[in-house]
């Protein structure tokens, strides 16, 4: 599997983590979440979960209001909640 925009694949023989990392930065704020293969059962399932979460985050961020070019605290909290609930 190959990495995609905002999704990076981690597969190292010596590392304890194998899976996908979602990382998106907008308006000075970075959101990161790891989707391990062990938790989701396989690389394809963890990728699917990461892609669903990425779409939700992008939808939220692109429609959000900005204050002085930055995301509002409410938008950041909503995005963090989406990341925390990602299954």
C-alpha positions in Angstrom: 0.0 0.0 0.0 1.2 3.4 -0.9 0.9 6.6 1.1 -1.7 9.2 0.0 -2.1 12.9 0.6 -2.6 13.5 4.4 -2.3 9.7 5.0 1.1 8.1 5.6 1.8 4.4 5.8 4.1 3.1 8.5 5.5 -0.3 8.0 8.9 -0.8 9.6 10.3 -4.2 10.6 11.9 -2.8 13.8 9.0 -0.5 14.8 6.3 -1.4 17.3 3.7 0.5 15.2 2.3 -0.6 11.8 -0.6 1.3 10.3 -1.7 4.7 8.9 -1.2 8.2 10.3 -3.6 10.9 9.4 -2.1 14.3 9.6 -3.7 17.5 8.3 -2.7 21.1 8.8 -5.0 24.0 8.2 -4.8 27.7 9.3 -2.0 27.1 11.8 -3.5 24.0 13.4 -2.3 20.4 12.9 -4.5 17.4 13.6 -2.9 13.9 13.9 -4.3 10.5 14.6 -2.8 7.0 14.2 -4.8 4.1 12.9 -2.9 0.9 13.8 -3.4 -2.4 11.9 -3.7 -4.3 15.1 -6.7 -2.4 16.3 -8.5 -2.5 12.9 -7.5 -6.0 11.8 -5.6 -5.2 8.6 -4.0 -2.5 6.6 -7.0 -2.1 4.4 -9.4 -1.7 7.3 -7.2 0.8 9.0 -6.8 2.8 5.8 -10.6 2.8 5.3 -11.1 4.1 8.8 -8.5 6.8 8.3 -10.0 7.9 5.0 -13.5 8.2 6.5 -12.1 10.3 9.4 -10.1 12.5 6.9 -13.2 13.3 4.9 -15.1 14.3 8.1 -12.2 16.5 9.2 -11.8 18.2 5.8 -15.5 18.8 5.6 -15.5 20.4 9.1 -12.4 22.5 8.4 -13.3 23.8 4.9 -16.7 25.0 6.1 -15.5 26.6 9.3 -15.3 30.3 10.0 -11.9 31.8 10.7 -10.8 34.5 13.0 -7.7 36.4 12.0 -6.9 33.5 9.6 -7.0 30.9 12.4 -9.6 28.2 13.1 -11.9 29.0 16.0 -11.6 27.2 19.3 -15.0 25.6 18.7 -13.9 24.2 15.4 -10.7 22.8 16.9 -12.7 21.1 19.7 -15.1 19.6 17.1 -12.2 18.2 15.0 -10.5 16.8 18.1 -13.8 15.1 19.1 -14.0 13.5 15.6 -10.5 12.2 16.0 -11.1 10.8 19.4 -14.3 9.0 18.3 -12.7 7.6 15.1 -13.2 3.8 15.1 
